[in-house]
Amino acid sequence: MRDRLLETGKSEGKSRTSHAQVVDELGKAIVSGSFPIGSILPGDSELLQRFKVSRTVLRESMKTLAAKGLVVPRARVGTRVTEKIHWNMFDNEVLNWHFESGVNKEFLLHLYDIRMAFEPFAASLVAKRASREDIELLRSLAAAMAAPHHTSDSLAVADLHFHLAITEASQNPFMRSLGGLIKAALVGMFRMSAPPSTNGFANIADTHMAIVDAIAARDGLSAHKAMEFVIIDGRQHVLEAFEALVEA
């Protein structure tokens, strides 16, 4: 994909950039509630003036938002913001817009629910399918979490690399497609929490290494349980972070 974009002519560069800008601004406005559910988006003439783009760019932007489930065009009515049940919550941009708009405890806990539904099983698959190289990579990624002087952000990145490597090693394309959801959950957890030295994240390398040890032993059940523990532990940190915000 990146190669194709680099090969695109300069004349198309502005169109792509404009399209992304329109989608991003309207998407964030919808998710944040600036355009409430059930409301009609401004008409084409107003949006064309606002974004200074061509009618083609605006039309393609609306198609993108419709594909994400955020809007639906209505003949002689306009483009209506849909109910949240229609939004594609597995879409990376939709997830990012939620975080930029500010998420609540319920939203983050829902993320942990869905992670619990598939990540432990992914770990059990890796125990059956991982190559020696996969296991060596996972071990090095788990060990990297023990590096000194981690910030919440840098630890989130290290944790993310590990969990994405698990989805890759599962050799299941559907698992791989859920990387954006994992990223949203991990970044949300770490950004809400205190630095790792003060909030219990110091043992994160050990809990993740337990997953690797189970995988190396080809013990799918233990890998499943070890991943469950990691997700439950992360969920607990989210709850503690929200409790601290309430008490502050």
C-alpha positions as CSV (number, residue, x, y, z in Angstrom):
1,M,0.0,0.0,0.0
2,R,2.7,2.5,0.9
3,D,4.6,1.7,-2.3
4,R,1.5,2.4,-4.3
5,L,1.0,5.7,-2.5
6,L,4.6,6.7,-3.2
7,E,4.1,6.0,-6.9
8,T,1.0,8.2,-7.0
9,G,1.4,11.4,-9.0
10,K,1.6,14.8,-7.4
11,S,-1.7,15.7,-8.8
12,E,-3.3,13.0,-6.7
13,G,-1.5,13.8,-3.5
14,K,-3.6,16.8,-2.7
15,S,-6.8,14.8,-3.4
16,R,-5.7,12.0,-1.0
17,T,-4.7,14.4,1.7
18,S,-8.0,16.4,1.3
19,H,-10.0,13.2,1.5
20,A,-8.2,12.1,4.7
21,Q,-8.8,15.5,6.2
22,V,-12.5,15.5,5.4
23,V,-13.0,12.0,6.7
24,D,-11.0,12.7,9.9
25,E,-12.8,16.0,10.8
26,L,-16.3,14.7,10.1
27,G,-15.5,11.4,11.7
28,K,-14.3,13.0,14.9
29,A,-17.3,15.4,14.9
30,I,-19.7,12.5,14.7
31,V,-18.0,10.3,17.3
32,S,-17.7,13.3,19.7
33,G,-21.4,14.2,19.3
34,S,-20.9,17.5,17.6
35,F,-23.1,15.9,14.9
36,P,-25.5,14.0,17.1
37,I,-27.0,10.6,16.2
38,G,-30.0,11.0,13.9
39,S,-28.9,14.5,12.8
40,I,-28.4,15.5,9.2
41,L,-24.9,16.6,8.1
42,P,-24.6,20.0,6.5
43,G,-25.3,20.1,2.8
44,D,-22.8,19.7,0.0
45,S,-22.5,23.5,-0.6
46,E,-21.7,24.2,3.0
47,L,-19.2,21.3,3.3
48,L,-17.5,22.3,0.0
49,Q,-17.0,25.8,1.3
50,R,-15.8,24.6,4.7
51,F,-13.2,22.1,3.5
52,K,-12.3,23.8,0.1
53,V,-12.4,20.5,-1.7
54,S,-13.9,19.3,-4.9
55,R,-17.3,17.6,-5.1
56,T,-15.5,14.4,-6.0
57,V,-13.4,14.4,-2.9
58,L,-16.5,15.2,-0.7
59,R,-18.5,12.4,-2.3
60,E,-15.6,9.9,-1.7
61,S,-15.3,11.0,1.8
62,M,-19.0,10.4,2.5
63,K,-18.6,6.9,1.0
64,T,-15.7,6.2,3.4
65,L,-17.8,7.4,6.4
66,A,-20.7,5.3,5.2
67,A,-18.5,2.2,4.9
68,K,-17.5,2.7,8.5
69,G,-21.2,2.7,9.4
70,L,-21.2,6.3,10.7
71,V,-23.6,7.8,8.1
72,V,-26.3,6.8,5.6
73,P,-27.4,8.9,2.7
74,R,-31.2,9.5,2.4
75,A,-32.7,10.7,-0.9
76,R,-34.2,14.2,-0.7
77,V,-33.2,14.3,3.0
78,G,-29.4,14.3,3.2
79,T,-26.8,12.3,5.0
80,R,-27.9,11.2,8.4
81,V,-25.7,10.1,11.3
82,T,-26.5,6.5,12.2
83,E,-27.1,4.8,15.6
84,K,-23.9,3.6,17.3
85,I,-24.9,0.0,16.8
86,H,-24.1,0.5,13.1
87,W,-20.6,1.9,13.7
88,N,-17.7,-0.4,12.8
89,M,-15.9,-0.5,16.2
90,F,-13.1,-2.7,14.7
91,D,-12.1,0.1,12.4
92,N,-8.9,1.7,13.5
93,E,-10.0,5.3,12.7
94,V,-13.3,4.9,14.5
95,L,-11.4,3.6,17.6
96,N,-8.9,6.5,17.4
97,W,-11.8,9.0,17.1
98,H,-13.3,7.6,20.3
99,F,-10.0,8.1,22.2
100,E,-9.5,11.6,20.8
101,S,-13.0,12.5,22.0
102,G,-12.5,11.0,25.4
103,V,-13.5,7.5,26.5
104,N,-15.3,6.4,29.6
105,K,-14.7,3.4,31.8
106,E,-17.5,1.4,30.1
107,F,-15.8,1.8,26.7
108,L,-12.5,0.6,27.9
109,L,-14.0,-2.4,29.7
110,H,-15.8,-3.3,26.5
111,L,-12.4,-3.5,24.8
112,Y,-11.2,-5.8,27.5
113,D,-14.3,-8.0,27.1
114,I,-13.5,-8.5,23.4
115,R,-9.8,-9.1,24.0
116,M,-10.7,-11.8,26.5
117,A,-12.9,-13.4,23.9
118,F,-10.1,-14.0,21.4
119,E,-6.5,-13.3,22.7
120,P,-6.3,-16.3,25.1
121,F,-7.4,-18.5,22.2
122,A,-4.8,-16.9,20.0
123,A,-2.1,-17.7,22.5
124,S,-3.2,-21.3,22.6
125,L,-3.0,-21.4,18.8
126,V,0.6,-20.0,18.9
127,A,1.6,-22.8,21.3
128,K,0.7,-25.2,18.5
129,R,1.9,-23.3,15.5
130,A,4.8,-21.1,16.5
131,S,8.2,-21.6,14.9
132,R,11.4,-21.4,16.8
133,E,11.9,-17.9,15.4
134,D,8.5,-16.9,16.6
135,I,9.2,-18.0,20.1
136,E,12.6,-16.3,20.1
137,L,10.9,-13.0,19.0
138,L,8.2,-13.3,21.6
139,R,10.8,-13.9,24.3
140,S,12.8,-10.9,23.3
141,L,9.7,-8.7,23.2
142,A,8.7,-9.9,26.7
143,A,12.1,-9.2,28.0
144,A,12.1,-5.7,26.5
145,M,9.3,-4.8,28.9
146,A,11.7,-5.1,31.8
147,A,14.0,-2.4,30.4
148,P,14.6,0.4,33.0
149,H,13.2,3.9,32.7
150,H,10.1,2.9,30.7
151,T,7.5,5.6,30.5
152,S,3.8,4.7,30.3
153,D,3.9,5.4,26.5
154,S,7.1,3.5,25.8
155,L,5.8,0.5,27.9
156,A,2.5,0.6,25.9
157,V,4.5,0.4,22.7
158,A,6.6,-2.6,24.0
159,D,3.4,-4.3,25.2
160,L,1.7,-3.6,21.8
161,H,4.6,-5.2,19.9
162,F,4.3,-8.4,22.0
163,H,0.5,-8.8,21.5
164,L,0.7,-8.0,17.8
165,A,3.4,-10.7,17.5
166,I,1.0,-13.1,19.1
167,T,-1.6,-12.4,16.5
168,E,0.9,-12.9,13.8
169,A,2.3,-16.1,15.2
170,S,-1.3,-17.5,15.4
171,Q,-1.2,-17.8,11.6
172,N,-4.9,-16.8,11.6
173,P,-5.7,-13.8,9.3
174,F,-8.8,-12.9,11.4
175,M,-6.6,-12.6,14.5
176,R,-4.2,-10.4,12.7
177,S,-7.0,-8.0,11.6
178,L,-7.8,-7.2,15.2
179,G,-4.5,-5.4,15.8
180,G,-6.2,-1.9,16.0
181,L,-8.5,-3.1,18.8
182,I,-5.5,-4.4,20.8
183,K,-3.7,-1.1,20.3
184,A,-6.6,1.0,21.4
185,A,-7.0,-1.1,24.6
186,L,-3.4,-1.0,25.5
187,V,-2.8,2.7,24.8
188,G,-5.9,3.6,26.7
189,M,-4.8,1.6,29.7
190,F,-1.3,2.9,29.9
191,R,-2.2,6.6,29.2
192,M,-4.7,6.5,32.0
193,S,-2.3,5.0,34.5
194,A,0.6,6.2,36.5
195,P,4.2,5.5,35.5
196,P,5.0,1.8,35.7
197,S,7.2,2.1,38.7
198,T,4.3,3.2,40.9
199,N,1.3,1.3,39.7
200,G,2.2,-2.3,39.6
201,F,3.4,-2.5,36.0
202,A,6.8,-3.6,37.2
203,N,5.9,-7.3,36.8
204,I,4.6,-6.9,33.3
205,A,7.7,-8.6,31.8
206,D,7.2,-11.6,34.1
207,T,3.5,-12.0,33.3
208,H,4.2,-11.9,29.5
209,M,7.2,-14.2,29.8
210,A,4.8,-16.7,31.4
211,I,2.9,-16.7,28.1
212,V,6.1,-17.3,26.2
213,D,7.2,-20.1,28.5
214,A,3.9,-21.9,28.0
215,I,4.1,-21.4,24.2
216,A,7.7,-22.8,24.2
217,A,6.5,-25.8,26.1
218,R,3.7,-26.3,23.5
219,D,1.2,-26.1,26.4
220,G,-1.9,-24.5,24.8
221,L,-4.0,-24.5,28.0
222,S,-1.3,-22.8,30.0
223,A,-0.7,-20.2,27.3
224,H,-4.5,-19.6,27.3
225,K,-4.5,-19.1,31.1
226,A,-1.4,-16.9,31.1
227,M,-2.9,-14.6,28.5
228,E,-6.2,-14.4,30.4
229,F,-4.2,-13.3,33.5
230,V,-2.5,-10.6,31.5
231,I,-5.8,-9.2,30.2
232,I,-7.5,-9.4,33.6
233,D,-4.5,-7.6,35.2
234,G,-4.8,-4.9,32.6
235,R,-8.5,-4.5,33.2
236,Q,-7.8,-4.1,36.9
237,H,-5.4,-1.3,36.2
238,V,-8.2,0.5,34.2
239,L,-10.6,0.1,37.1
240,E,-8.0,1.5,39.5
241,A,-7.3,4.4,37.2
242,F,-10.9,5.4,37.0
243,E,-11.3,5.1,40.8
244,A,-8.4,7.4,41.3
245,L,-9.9,9.9,38.9
246,V,-13.2,9.8,40.9
247,E,-11.3,10.3,44.2
248,A,-9.2,13.2,42.9
